[in-house]
Amino acid sequence: MDVSRLLSVINDIEFEYKEGLSKLLATLIQQYTAARDAPTQDNTSSIQTAYQNLINYVDEDAFYNYTPSKAAF
């Protein structure tokens, strides 16, 4: 991998993290924390929604079409 390709990958990682991944992960963690803190409440739907939002984001991010590292060599 040349340096320009590595820089491109690093830029993609930074963009994806800042633009949504960190927020979606935090939301999912918050839902799990709420479920843990109030075990008598059913938080299933909110956890499923947060998880699905994360999956949808990952399915459409810049890395979805990246080839595996070994295939690039």
mmCIF file of the N, C-alpha and C atoms, coordinates in Angstrom:
data_MODEL
# 
_entry.id   MODEL 
# 
loop_
_atom_site.group_PDB 
_atom_site.id 
_atom_site.type_symbol 
_atom_site.label_atom_id 
_atom_site.label_alt_id 
_atom_site.label_comp_id 
_atom_site.label_asym_id 
_atom_site.label_entity_id 
_atom_site.label_seq_id 
_atom_site.pdbx_PDB_ins_code 
_atom_site.Cartn_x 
_atom_site.Cartn_y 
_atom_site.Cartn_z 
_atom_site.occupancy 
_atom_site.B_iso_or_equiv 
_atom_site.pdbx_formal_charge 
_atom_site.auth_seq_id 
_atom_site.auth_comp_id 
_atom_site.auth_asym_id 
_atom_site.auth_atom_id 
_atom_site.pdbx_PDB_model_num 
ATOM 1   N N  . MET A 1 1  ? 0.843   -1.165 0.000  1.00 0.00 ? 1  MET A N  1 
ATOM 2   C CA . MET A 1 1  ? 0.000   0.000  0.000  1.00 0.00 ? 1  MET A CA 1 
ATOM 3   C C  . MET A 1 1  ? 0.895   1.237  0.000  1.00 0.00 ? 1  MET A C  1 
ATOM 4   N N  . ASP A 1 2  ? 0.651   2.127  -0.913 1.00 0.00 ? 2  ASP A N  1 
ATOM 5   C CA . ASP A 1 2  ? 1.468   3.333  -0.944 1.00 0.00 ? 2  ASP A CA 1 
ATOM 6   C C  . ASP A 1 2  ? 0.922   4.367  0.049  1.00 0.00 ? 2  ASP A C  1 
ATOM 7   N N  . VAL A 1 3  ? 1.685   5.391  0.291  1.00 0.00 ? 3  VAL A N  1 
ATOM 8   C CA . VAL A 1 3  ? 1.344   6.387  1.304  1.00 0.00 ? 3  VAL A CA 1 
ATOM 9   C C  . VAL A 1 3  ? 0.067   7.137  0.951  1.00 0.00 ? 3  VAL A C  1 
ATOM 10  N N  . SER A 1 4  ? -0.143  7.420  -0.316 1.00 0.00 ? 4  SER A N  1 
ATOM 11  C CA . SER A 1 4  ? -1.348  8.162  -0.696 1.00 0.00 ? 4  SER A CA 1 
ATOM 12  C C  . SER A 1 4  ? -2.602  7.333  -0.424 1.00 0.00 ? 4  SER A C  1 
ATOM 13  N N  . ARG A 1 5  ? -2.523  6.042  -0.660 1.00 0.00 ? 5  ARG A N  1 
ATOM 14  C CA . ARG A 1 5  ? -3.671  5.165  -0.376 1.00 0.00 ? 5  ARG A CA 1 
ATOM 15  C C  . ARG A 1 5  ? -3.915  5.084  1.134  1.00 0.00 ? 5  ARG A C  1 
ATOM 16  N N  . LEU A 1 6  ? -2.864  4.989  1.909  1.00 0.00 ? 6  LEU A N  1 
ATOM 17  C CA . LEU A 1 6  ? -2.992  4.951  3.353  1.00 0.00 ? 6  LEU A CA 1 
ATOM 18  C C  . LEU A 1 6  ? -3.626  6.242  3.868  1.00 0.00 ? 6  LEU A C  1 
ATOM 19  N N  . LEU A 1 7  ? -3.202  7.371  3.340  1.00 0.00 ? 7  LEU A N  1 
ATOM 20  C CA . LEU A 1 7  ? -3.777  8.656  3.736  1.00 0.00 ? 7  LEU A CA 1 
ATOM 21  C C  . LEU A 1 7  ? -5.261  8.708  3.381  1.00 0.00 ? 7  LEU A C  1 
ATOM 22  N N  . SER A 1 8  ? -5.619  8.192  2.233  1.00 0.00 ? 8  SER A N  1 
ATOM 23  C CA . SER A 1 8  ? -7.012  8.154  1.817  1.00 0.00 ? 8  SER A CA 1 
ATOM 24  C C  . SER A 1 8  ? -7.853  7.316  2.779  1.00 0.00 ? 8  SER A C  1 
ATOM 25  N N  . VAL A 1 9  ? -7.338  6.182  3.175  1.00 0.00 ? 9  VAL A N  1 
ATOM 26  C CA . VAL A 1 9  ? -8.049  5.312  4.113  1.00 0.00 ? 9  VAL A CA 1 
ATOM 27  C C  . VAL A 1 9  ? -8.202  6.002  5.470  1.00 0.00 ? 9  VAL A C  1 
ATOM 28  N N  . ILE A 1 10 ? -7.144  6.612  5.940  1.00 0.00 ? 10 ILE A N  1 
ATOM 29  C CA . ILE A 1 10 ? -7.192  7.316  7.222  1.00 0.00 ? 10 ILE A CA 1 
ATOM 30  C C  . ILE A 1 10 ? -8.208  8.460  7.173  1.00 0.00 ? 10 ILE A C  1 
ATOM 31  N N  . ASN A 1 11 ? -8.237  9.180  6.082  1.00 0.00 ? 11 ASN A N  1 
ATOM 32  C CA . ASN A 1 11 ? -9.222  10.257 5.930  1.00 0.00 ? 11 ASN A CA 1 
ATOM 33  C C  . ASN A 1 11 ? -10.645 9.710  5.947  1.00 0.00 ? 11 ASN A C  1 
ATOM 34  N N  . ASP A 1 12 ? -10.858 8.571  5.284  1.00 0.00 ? 12 ASP A N  1 
ATOM 35  C CA . ASP A 1 12 ? -12.181 7.939  5.293  1.00 0.00 ? 12 ASP A CA 1 
ATOM 36  C C  . ASP A 1 12 ? -12.576 7.521  6.705  1.00 0.00 ? 12 ASP A C  1 
ATOM 37  N N  . ILE A 1 13 ? -11.651 6.944  7.439  1.00 0.00 ? 13 ILE A N  1 
ATOM 38  C CA . ILE A 1 13 ? -11.925 6.526  8.811  1.00 0.00 ? 13 ILE A CA 1 
ATOM 39  C C  . ILE A 1 13 ? -12.323 7.728  9.660  1.00 0.00 ? 13 ILE A C  1 
ATOM 40  N N  . GLU A 1 14 ? -11.555 8.795  9.565  1.00 0.00 ? 14 GLU A N  1 
ATOM 41  C CA . GLU A 1 14 ? -11.831 9.989  10.348 1.00 0.00 ? 14 GLU A CA 1 
ATOM 42  C C  . GLU A 1 14 ? -13.194 10.581 9.998  1.00 0.00 ? 14 GLU A C  1 
ATOM 43  N N  . PHE A 1 15 ? -13.495 10.659 8.719  1.00 0.00 ? 15 PHE A N  1 
ATOM 44  C CA . PHE A 1 15 ? -14.772 11.214 8.273  1.00 0.00 ? 15 PHE A CA 1 
ATOM 45  C C  . PHE A 1 15 ? -15.936 10.373 8.777  1.00 0.00 ? 15 PHE A C  1 
ATOM 46  N N  . GLU A 1 16 ? -15.851 9.056  8.588  1.00 0.00 ? 16 GLU A N  1 
ATOM 47  C CA . GLU A 1 16 ? -16.937 8.171  9.003  1.00 0.00 ? 16 GLU A CA 1 
ATOM 48  C C  . GLU A 1 16 ? -17.160 8.235  10.507 1.00 0.00 ? 16 GLU A C  1 
ATOM 49  N N  . TYR A 1 17 ? -16.087 8.314  11.259 1.00 0.00 ? 17 TYR A N  1 
ATOM 50  C CA . TYR A 1 17 ? -16.219 8.359  12.712 1.00 0.00 ? 17 TYR A CA 1 
ATOM 51  C C  . TYR A 1 17 ? -16.888 9.654  13.162 1.00 0.00 ? 17 TYR A C  1 
ATOM 52  N N  . LYS A 1 18 ? -16.410 10.773 12.625 1.00 0.00 ? 18 LYS A N  1 
ATOM 53  C CA . LYS A 1 18 ? -16.945 12.069 13.037 1.00 0.00 ? 18 LYS A CA 1 
ATOM 54  C C  . LYS A 1 18 ? -18.366 12.294 12.543 1.00 0.00 ? 18 LYS A C  1 
ATOM 55  N N  . GLU A 1 19 ? -18.673 11.792 11.362 1.00 0.00 ? 19 GLU A N  1 
ATOM 56  C CA . GLU A 1 19 ? -19.953 12.113 10.735 1.00 0.00 ? 19 GLU A CA 1 
ATOM 57  C C  . GLU A 1 19 ? -21.124 11.253 11.192 1.00 0.00 ? 19 GLU A C  1 
ATOM 58  N N  . GLY A 1 20 ? -20.899 10.262 12.026 1.00 0.00 ? 20 GLY A N  1 
ATOM 59  C CA . GLY A 1 20 ? -22.069 9.514  12.465 1.00 0.00 ? 20 GLY A CA 1 
ATOM 60  C C  . GLY A 1 20 ? -21.794 8.287  13.296 1.00 0.00 ? 20 GLY A C  1 
ATOM 61  N N  . LEU A 1 21 ? -20.721 7.616  13.028 1.00 0.00 ? 21 LEU A N  1 
ATOM 62  C CA . LEU A 1 21 ? -20.470 6.362  13.717 1.00 0.00 ? 21 LEU A CA 1 
ATOM 63  C C  . LEU A 1 21 ? -20.384 6.550  15.228 1.00 0.00 ? 21 LEU A C  1 
ATOM 64  N N  . SER A 1 22 ? -19.671 7.558  15.666 1.00 0.00 ? 22 SER A N  1 
ATOM 65  C CA . SER A 1 22 ? -19.524 7.775  17.110 1.00 0.00 ? 22 SER A CA 1 
ATOM 66  C C  . SER A 1 22 ? -20.870 8.113  17.754 1.00 0.00 ? 22 SER A C  1 
ATOM 67  N N  . LYS A 1 23 ? -21.697 8.887  17.074 1.00 0.00 ? 23 LYS A N  1 
ATOM 68  C CA . LYS A 1 23 ? -23.007 9.242  17.623 1.00 0.00 ? 23 LYS A CA 1 
ATOM 69  C C  . LYS A 1 23 ? -23.919 8.021  17.710 1.00 0.00 ? 23 LYS A C  1 
ATOM 70  N N  . LEU A 1 24 ? -23.892 7.200  16.668 1.00 0.00 ? 24 LEU A N  1 
ATOM 71  C CA . LEU A 1 24 ? -24.748 6.019  16.655 1.00 0.00 ? 24 LEU A CA 1 
ATOM 72  C C  . LEU A 1 24 ? -24.302 4.986  17.690 1.00 0.00 ? 24 LEU A C  1 
ATOM 73  N N  . LEU A 1 25 ? -23.001 4.836  17.860 1.00 0.00 ? 25 LEU A N  1 
ATOM 74  C CA . LEU A 1 25 ? -22.500 3.940  18.900 1.00 0.00 ? 25 LEU A CA 1 
ATOM 75  C C  . LEU A 1 25 ? -22.885 4.445  20.282 1.00 0.00 ? 25 LEU A C  1 
ATOM 76  N N  . ALA A 1 26 ? -22.761 5.734  20.495 1.00 0.00 ? 26 ALA A N  1 
ATOM 77  C CA . ALA A 1 26 ? -23.128 6.320  21.790 1.00 0.00 ? 26 ALA A CA 1 
ATOM 78  C C  . ALA A 1 26 ? -24.616 6.112  22.070 1.00 0.00 ? 26 ALA A C  1 
ATOM 79  N N  . THR A 1 27 ? -25.446 6.258  21.066 1.00 0.00 ? 27 THR A N  1 
ATOM 80  C CA . THR A 1 27 ? -26.885 6.054  21.237 1.00 0.00 ? 27 THR A CA 1 
ATOM 81  C C  . THR A 1 27 ? -27.189 4.606  21.613 1.00 0.00 ? 27 THR A C  1 
ATOM 82  N N  . LEU A 1 28 ? -26.543 3.674  20.940 1.00 0.00 ? 28 LEU A N  1 
ATOM 83  C CA . LEU A 1 28 ? -26.750 2.264  21.254 1.00 0.00 ? 28 LEU A CA 1 
ATOM 84  C C  . LEU A 1 28 ? -26.301 1.954  22.686 1.00 0.00 ? 28 LEU A C  1 
ATOM 85  N N  . ILE A 1 29 ? -25.177 2.478  23.073 1.00 0.00 ? 29 ILE A N  1 
ATOM 86  C CA . ILE A 1 29 ? -24.677 2.270  24.441 1.00 0.00 ? 29 ILE A CA 1 
ATOM 87  C C  . ILE A 1 29 ? -25.636 2.884  25.461 1.00 0.00 ? 29 ILE A C  1 
ATOM 88  N N  . GLN A 1 30 ? -26.171 4.049  25.156 1.00 0.00 ? 30 GLN A N  1 
ATOM 89  C CA . GLN A 1 30 ? -27.126 4.694  26.061 1.00 0.00 ? 30 GLN A CA 1 
ATOM 90  C C  . GLN A 1 30 ? -28.378 3.836  26.240 1.00 0.00 ? 30 GLN A C  1 
ATOM 91  N N  . GLN A 1 31 ? -28.829 3.214  25.150 1.00 0.00 ? 31 GLN A N  1 
ATOM 92  C CA . GLN A 1 31 ? -30.019 2.367  25.240 1.00 0.00 ? 31 GLN A CA 1 
ATOM 93  C C  . GLN A 1 31 ? -29.751 1.123  26.088 1.00 0.00 ? 31 GLN A C  1 
ATOM 94  N N  . TYR A 1 32 ? -28.585 0.527  25.913 1.00 0.00 ? 32 TYR A N  1 
ATOM 95  C CA . TYR A 1 32 ? -28.221 -0.620 26.746 1.00 0.00 ? 32 TYR A CA 1 
ATOM 96  C C  . TYR A 1 32 ? -28.076 -0.203 28.214 1.00 0.00 ? 32 TYR A C  1 
ATOM 97  N N  . THR A 1 33 ? -27.506 0.959  28.449 1.00 0.00 ? 33 THR A N  1 
ATOM 98  C CA . THR A 1 33 ? -27.349 1.456  29.823 1.00 0.00 ? 33 THR A CA 1 
ATOM 99  C C  . THR A 1 33 ? -28.715 1.696  30.460 1.00 0.00 ? 33 THR A C  1 
ATOM 100 N N  . ALA A 1 34 ? -29.626 2.271  29.704 1.00 0.00 ? 34 ALA A N  1 
ATOM 101 C CA . ALA A 1 34 ? -30.979 2.511  30.214 1.00 0.00 ? 34 ALA A CA 1 
ATOM 102 C C  . ALA A 1 34 ? -31.662 1.186  30.555 1.00 0.00 ? 34 ALA A C  1 
ATOM 103 N N  . ALA A 1 35 ? -31.452 0.176  29.734 1.00 0.00 ? 35 ALA A N  1 
ATOM 104 C CA . ALA A 1 35 ? -32.042 -1.140 30.000 1.00 0.00 ? 35 ALA A CA 1 
ATOM 105 C C  . ALA A 1 35 ? -31.434 -1.758 31.255 1.00 0.00 ? 35 ALA A C  1 
ATOM 106 N N  . ARG A 1 36 ? -30.160 -1.574 31.434 1.00 0.00 ? 36 ARG A N  1 
ATOM 107 C CA . ARG A 1 36 ? -29.479 -2.112 32.618 1.00 0.00 ? 36 ARG A CA 1 
ATOM 108 C C  . ARG A 1 36 ? -29.941 -1.395 33.882 1.00 0.00 ? 36 ARG A C  1 
ATOM 109 N N  . ASP A 1 37 ? -30.089 -0.082 33.780 1.00 0.00 ? 37 ASP A N  1 
ATOM 110 C CA . ASP A 1 37 ? -30.441 0.718  34.944 1.00 0.00 ? 37 ASP A CA 1 
ATOM 111 C C  . ASP A 1 37 ? -31.909 0.577  35.347 1.00 0.00 ? 37 ASP A C  1 
ATOM 112 N N  . ALA A 1 38 ? -32.752 0.202  34.422 1.00 0.00 ? 38 ALA A N  1 
ATOM 113 C CA . ALA A 1 38 ? -34.180 0.025  34.710 1.00 0.00 ? 38 ALA A CA 1 
ATOM 114 C C  . ALA A 1 38 ? -34.629 -1.333 34.161 1.00 0.00 ? 38 ALA A C  1 
ATOM 115 N N  . PRO A 1 39 ? -34.238 -2.419 34.817 1.00 0.00 ? 39 PRO A N  1 
ATOM 116 C CA . PRO A 1 39 ? -34.500 -3.752 34.277 1.00 0.00 ? 39 PRO A CA 1 
ATOM 117 C C  . PRO A 1 39 ? -35.982 -4.115 34.194 1.00 0.00 ? 39 PRO A C  1 
ATOM 118 N N  . THR A 1 40 ? -36.838 -3.383 34.878 1.00 0.00 ? 40 THR A N  1 
ATOM 119 C CA . THR A 1 40 ? -38.267 -3.699 34.802 1.00 0.00 ? 40 THR A CA 1 
ATOM 120 C C  . THR A 1 40 ? -38.937 -3.100 33.570 1.00 0.00 ? 40 THR A C  1 
ATOM 121 N N  . GLN A 1 41 ? -38.274 -2.166 32.913 1.00 0.00 ? 41 GLN A N  1 
ATOM 122 C CA . GLN A 1 41 ? -38.827 -1.564 31.692 1.00 0.00 ? 41 GLN A CA 1 
ATOM 123 C C  . GLN A 1 41 ? -38.373 -2.366 30.483 1.00 0.00 ? 41 GLN A C  1 
ATOM 124 N N  . ASP A 1 42 ? -39.237 -2.433 29.488 1.00 0.00 ? 42 ASP A N  1 
ATOM 125 C CA . ASP A 1 42 ? -38.892 -3.127 28.250 1.00 0.00 ? 42 ASP A CA 1 
ATOM 126 C C  . ASP A 1 42 ? -38.313 -2.120 27.260 1.00 0.00 ? 42 ASP A C  1 
ATOM 127 N N  . ASN A 1 43 ? -37.004 -2.158 27.082 1.00 0.00 ? 43 ASN A N  1 
ATOM 128 C CA . ASN A 1 43 ? -36.312 -1.253 26.159 1.00 0.00 ? 43 ASN A CA 1 
ATOM 129 C C  . ASN A 1 43 ? -35.951 -1.930 24.844 1.00 0.00 ? 43 ASN A C  1 
ATOM 130 N N  . THR A 1 44 ? -36.567 -3.050 24.579 1.00 0.00 ? 44 THR A N  1 
ATOM 131 C CA . THR A 1 44 ? -36.224 -3.828 23.394 1.00 0.00 ? 44 THR A CA 1 
ATOM 132 C C  . THR A 1 44 ? -36.344 -3.010 22.114 1.00 0.00 ? 44 THR A C  1 
ATOM 133 N N  . SER A 1 45 ? -37.449 -2.298 21.948 1.00 0.00 ? 45 SER A N  1 
ATOM 134 C CA . SER A 1 45 ? -37.658 -1.569 20.693 1.00 0.00 ? 45 SER A CA 1 
ATOM 135 C C  . SER A 1 45 ? -36.641 -0.447 20.512 1.00 0.00 ? 45 SER A C  1 
ATOM 136 N N  . SER A 1 46 ? -36.300 0.258  21.590 1.00 0.00 ? 46 SER A N  1 
ATOM 137 C CA . SER A 1 46 ? -35.327 1.343  21.455 1.00 0.00 ? 46 SER A CA 1 
ATOM 138 C C  . SER A 1 46 ? -33.924 0.795  21.171 1.00 0.00 ? 46 SER A C  1 
ATOM 139 N N  . ILE A 1 47 ? -33.588 -0.338 21.765 1.00 0.00 ? 47 ILE A N  1 
ATOM 140 C CA . ILE A 1 47 ? -32.293 -0.970 21.475 1.00 0.00 ? 47 ILE A CA 1 
ATOM 141 C C  . ILE A 1 47 ? -32.262 -1.452 20.035 1.00 0.00 ? 47 ILE A C  1 
ATOM 142 N N  . GLN A 1 48 ? -33.328 -2.082 19.599 1.00 0.00 ? 48 GLN A N  1 
ATOM 143 C CA . GLN A 1 48 ? -33.385 -2.564 18.212 1.00 0.00 ? 48 GLN A CA 1 
ATOM 144 C C  . GLN A 1 48 ? -33.306 -1.413 17.214 1.00 0.00 ? 48 GLN A C  1 
ATOM 145 N N  . THR A 1 49 ? -33.963 -0.317 17.504 1.00 0.00 ? 49 THR A N  1 
ATOM 146 C CA . THR A 1 49 ? -33.915 0.846  16.615 1.00 0.00 ? 49 THR A CA 1 
ATOM 147 C C  . THR A 1 49 ? -32.505 1.422  16.543 1.00 0.00 ? 49 THR A C  1 
ATOM 148 N N  . ALA A 1 50 ? -31.871 1.577  17.702 1.00 0.00 ? 50 ALA A N  1 
ATOM 149 C CA . ALA A 1 50 ? -30.505 2.110  17.732 1.00 0.00 ? 50 ALA A CA 1 
ATOM 150 C C  . ALA A 1 50 ? -29.550 1.176  16.993 1.00 0.00 ? 50 ALA A C  1 
ATOM 151 N N  . TYR A 1 51 ? -29.719 -0.119 17.200 1.00 0.00 ? 51 TYR A N  1 
ATOM 152 C CA . TYR A 1 51 ? -28.871 -1.103 16.513 1.00 0.00 ? 51 TYR A CA 1 
ATOM 153 C C  . TYR A 1 51 ? -29.096 -1.063 15.005 1.00 0.00 ? 51 TYR A C  1 
ATOM 154 N N  . GLN A 1 52 ? -30.345 -0.996 14.578 1.00 0.00 ? 52 GLN A N  1 
ATOM 155 C CA . GLN A 1 52 ? -30.645 -0.966 13.152 1.00 0.00 ? 52 GLN A CA 1 
ATOM 156 C C  . GLN A 1 52 ? -30.110 0.302  12.499 1.00 0.00 ? 52 GLN A C  1 
ATOM 157 N N  . ASN A 1 53 ? -30.186 1.426  13.191 1.00 0.00 ? 53 ASN A N  1 
ATOM 158 C CA . ASN A 1 53 ? -29.623 2.674  12.667 1.00 0.00 ? 53 ASN A CA 1 
ATOM 159 C C  . ASN A 1 53 ? -28.116 2.540  12.464 1.00 0.00 ? 53 ASN A C  1 
ATOM 160 N N  . LEU A 1 54 ? -27.455 1.898  13.405 1.00 0.00 ? 54 LEU A N  1 
ATOM 161 C CA . LEU A 1 54 ? -26.014 1.667  13.289 1.00 0.00 ? 54 LEU A CA 1 
ATOM 162 C C  . LEU A 1 54 ? -25.709 0.755  12.106 1.00 0.00 ? 54 LEU A C  1 
ATOM 163 N N  . ILE A 1 55 ? -26.451 -0.331 11.969 1.00 0.00 ? 55 ILE A N  1 
ATOM 164 C CA . ILE A 1 55 ? -26.245 -1.262 10.852 1.00 0.00 ? 55 ILE A CA 1 
ATOM 165 C C  . ILE A 1 55 ? -26.488 -0.566 9.515  1.00 0.00 ? 55 ILE A C  1 
ATOM 166 N N  . ASN A 1 56 ? -27.536 0.220  9.425  1.00 0.00 ? 56 ASN A N  1 
ATOM 167 C CA . ASN A 1 56 ? -27.831 0.940  8.179  1.00 0.00 ? 56 ASN A CA 1 
ATOM 168 C C  . ASN A 1 56 ? -26.698 1.903  7.827  1.00 0.00 ? 56 ASN A C  1 
ATOM 169 N N  . TYR A 1 57 ? -26.173 2.574  8.828  1.00 0.00 ? 57 TYR A N  1 
ATOM 170 C CA . TYR A 1 57 ? -25.078 3.511  8.585  1.00 0.00 ? 57 TYR A CA 1 
ATOM 171 C C  . TYR A 1 57 ? -23.831 2.776  8.084  1.00 0.00 ? 57 TYR A C  1 
ATOM 172 N N  . VAL A 1 58 ? -23.512 1.666  8.735  1.00 0.00 ? 58 VAL A N  1 
ATOM 173 C CA . VAL A 1 58 ? -22.333 0.888  8.340  1.00 0.00 ? 58 VAL A CA 1 
ATOM 174 C C  . VAL A 1 58 ? -22.500 0.323  6.934  1.00 0.00 ? 58 VAL A C  1 
ATOM 175 N N  . ASP A 1 59 ? -23.714 -0.098 6.598  1.00 0.00 ? 59 ASP A N  1 
ATOM 176 C CA . ASP A 1 59 ? -23.965 -0.658 5.265  1.00 0.00 ? 59 ASP A CA 1 
ATOM 177 C C  . ASP A 1 59 ? -23.807 0.369  4.156  1.00 0.00 ? 59 ASP A C  1 
ATOM 178 N N  . GLU A 1 60 ? -23.863 1.639  4.491  1.00 0.00 ? 60 GLU A N  1 
ATOM 179 C CA . GLU A 1 60 ? -23.771 2.690  3.476  1.00 0.00 ? 60 GLU A CA 1 
ATOM 180 C C  . GLU A 1 60 ? -22.508 3.535  3.605  1.00 0.00 ? 60 GLU A C  1 
ATOM 181 N N  . ASP A 1 61 ? -21.612 3.165  4.513  1.00 0.00 ? 61 ASP A N  1 
ATOM 182 C CA . ASP A 1 61 ? -20.431 4.009  4.719  1.00 0.00 ? 61 ASP A CA 1 
ATOM 183 C C  . ASP A 1 61 ? -19.361 3.766  3.653  1.00 0.00 ? 61 ASP A C  1 
ATOM 184 N N  . ALA A 1 62 ? -18.296 4.504  3.760  1.00 0.00 ? 62 ALA A N  1 
ATOM 185 C CA . ALA A 1 62 ? -17.232 4.453  2.753  1.00 0.00 ? 62 ALA A CA 1 
ATOM 186 C C  . ALA A 1 62 ? -16.517 3.111  2.717  1.00 0.00 ? 62 ALA A C  1 
ATOM 187 N N  . PHE A 1 63 ? -16.603 2.345  3.789  1.00 0.00 ? 63 PHE A N  1 
ATOM 188 C CA . PHE A 1 63 ? -15.867 1.088  3.854  1.00 0.00 ? 63 PHE A CA 1 
ATOM 189 C C  . PHE A 1 63 ? -16.644 -0.105 3.326  1.00 0.00 ? 63 PHE A C  1 
ATOM 190 N N  . TYR A 1 64 ? -17.897 0.084  3.037  1.00 0.00 ? 64 TYR A N  1 
ATOM 191 C CA . TYR A 1 64 ? -18.728 -1.028 2.581  1.00 0.00 ? 64 TYR A CA 1 
ATOM 192 C C  . TYR A 1 64 ? -18.182 -1.676 1.314  1.00 0.00 ? 64 TYR A C  1 
ATOM 193 N N  . ASN A 1 65 ? -17.627 -0.877 0.436  1.00 0.00 ? 65 ASN A N  1 
ATOM 194 C CA . ASN A 1 65 ? -17.121 -1.408 -0.840 1.00 0.00 ? 65 ASN A CA 1 
ATOM 195 C C  . ASN A 1 65 ? -15.611 -1.604 -0.862 1.00 0.00 ? 65 ASN A C  1 
ATOM 196 N N  . TYR A 1 66 ? -14.957 -1.409 0.290  1.00 0.00 ? 66 TYR A N  1 
ATOM 197 C CA . TYR A 1 66 ? -13.507 -1.650 0.354  1.00 0.00 ? 66 TYR A CA 1 
ATOM 198 C C  . TYR A 1 66 ? -13.229 -3.136 0.164  1.00 0.00 ? 66 TYR A C  1 
ATOM 199 N N  . THR A 1 67 ? -12.191 -3.421 -0.572 1.00 0.00 ? 67 THR A N  1 
ATOM 200 C CA . THR A 1 67 ? -11.795 -4.818 -0.709 1.00 0.00 ? 67 THR A CA 1 
ATOM 201 C C  . THR A 1 67 ? -10.992 -5.218 0.539  1.00 0.00 ? 67 THR A C  1 
ATOM 202 N N  . PRO A 1 68 ? -11.020 -6.495 0.881  1.00 0.00 ? 68 PRO A N  1 
ATOM 203 C CA . PRO A 1 68 ? -10.193 -6.924 2.020  1.00 0.00 ? 68 PRO A CA 1 
ATOM 204 C C  . PRO A 1 68 ? -8.722  -6.602 1.760  1.00 0.00 ? 68 PRO A C  1 
ATOM 205 N N  . SER A 1 69 ? -7.986  -6.322 2.807  1.00 0.00 ? 69 SER A N  1 
ATOM 206 C CA . SER A 1 69 ? -6.600  -5.893 2.708  1.00 0.00 ? 69 SER A CA 1 
ATOM 207 C C  . SER A 1 69 ? -5.740  -6.832 1.879  1.00 0.00 ? 69 SER A C  1 
ATOM 208 N N  . LYS A 1 70 ? -5.878  -8.128 2.095  1.00 0.00 ? 70 LYS A N  1 
ATOM 209 C CA . LYS A 1 70 ? -5.047  -9.082 1.366  1.00 0.00 ? 70 LYS A CA 1 
ATOM 210 C C  . LYS A 1 70 ? -5.357  -9.103 -0.119 1.00 0.00 ? 70 LYS A C  1 
ATOM 211 N N  . ALA A 1 71 ? -6.595  -8.789 -0.484 1.00 0.00 ? 71 ALA A N  1 
ATOM 212 C CA . ALA A 1 71 ? -6.957  -8.779 -1.902 1.00 0.00 ? 71 ALA A CA 1 
ATOM 213 C C  . ALA A 1 71 ? -6.305  -7.623 -2.646 1.00 0.00 ? 71 ALA A C  1 
ATOM 214 N N  . ALA A 1 72 ? -5.954  -6.566 -1.932 1.00 0.00 ? 72 ALA A N  1 
ATOM 215 C CA . ALA A 1 72 ? -5.350  -5.411 -2.563 1.00 0.00 ? 72 ALA A CA 1 
ATOM 216 C C  . ALA A 1 72 ? -3.902  -5.654 -2.960 1.00 0.00 ? 72 ALA A C  1 
ATOM 217 N N  . PHE A 1 73 ? -3.283  -6.666 -2.379 1.00 0.00 ? 73 PHE A N  1 
ATOM 218 C CA . PHE A 1 73 ? -1.874  -6.935 -2.682 1.00 0.00 ? 73 PHE A CA 1 
ATOM 219 C C  . PHE A 1 73 ? -1.798  -7.740 -3.900 1.00 0.00 ? 73 PHE A C  1 
# 
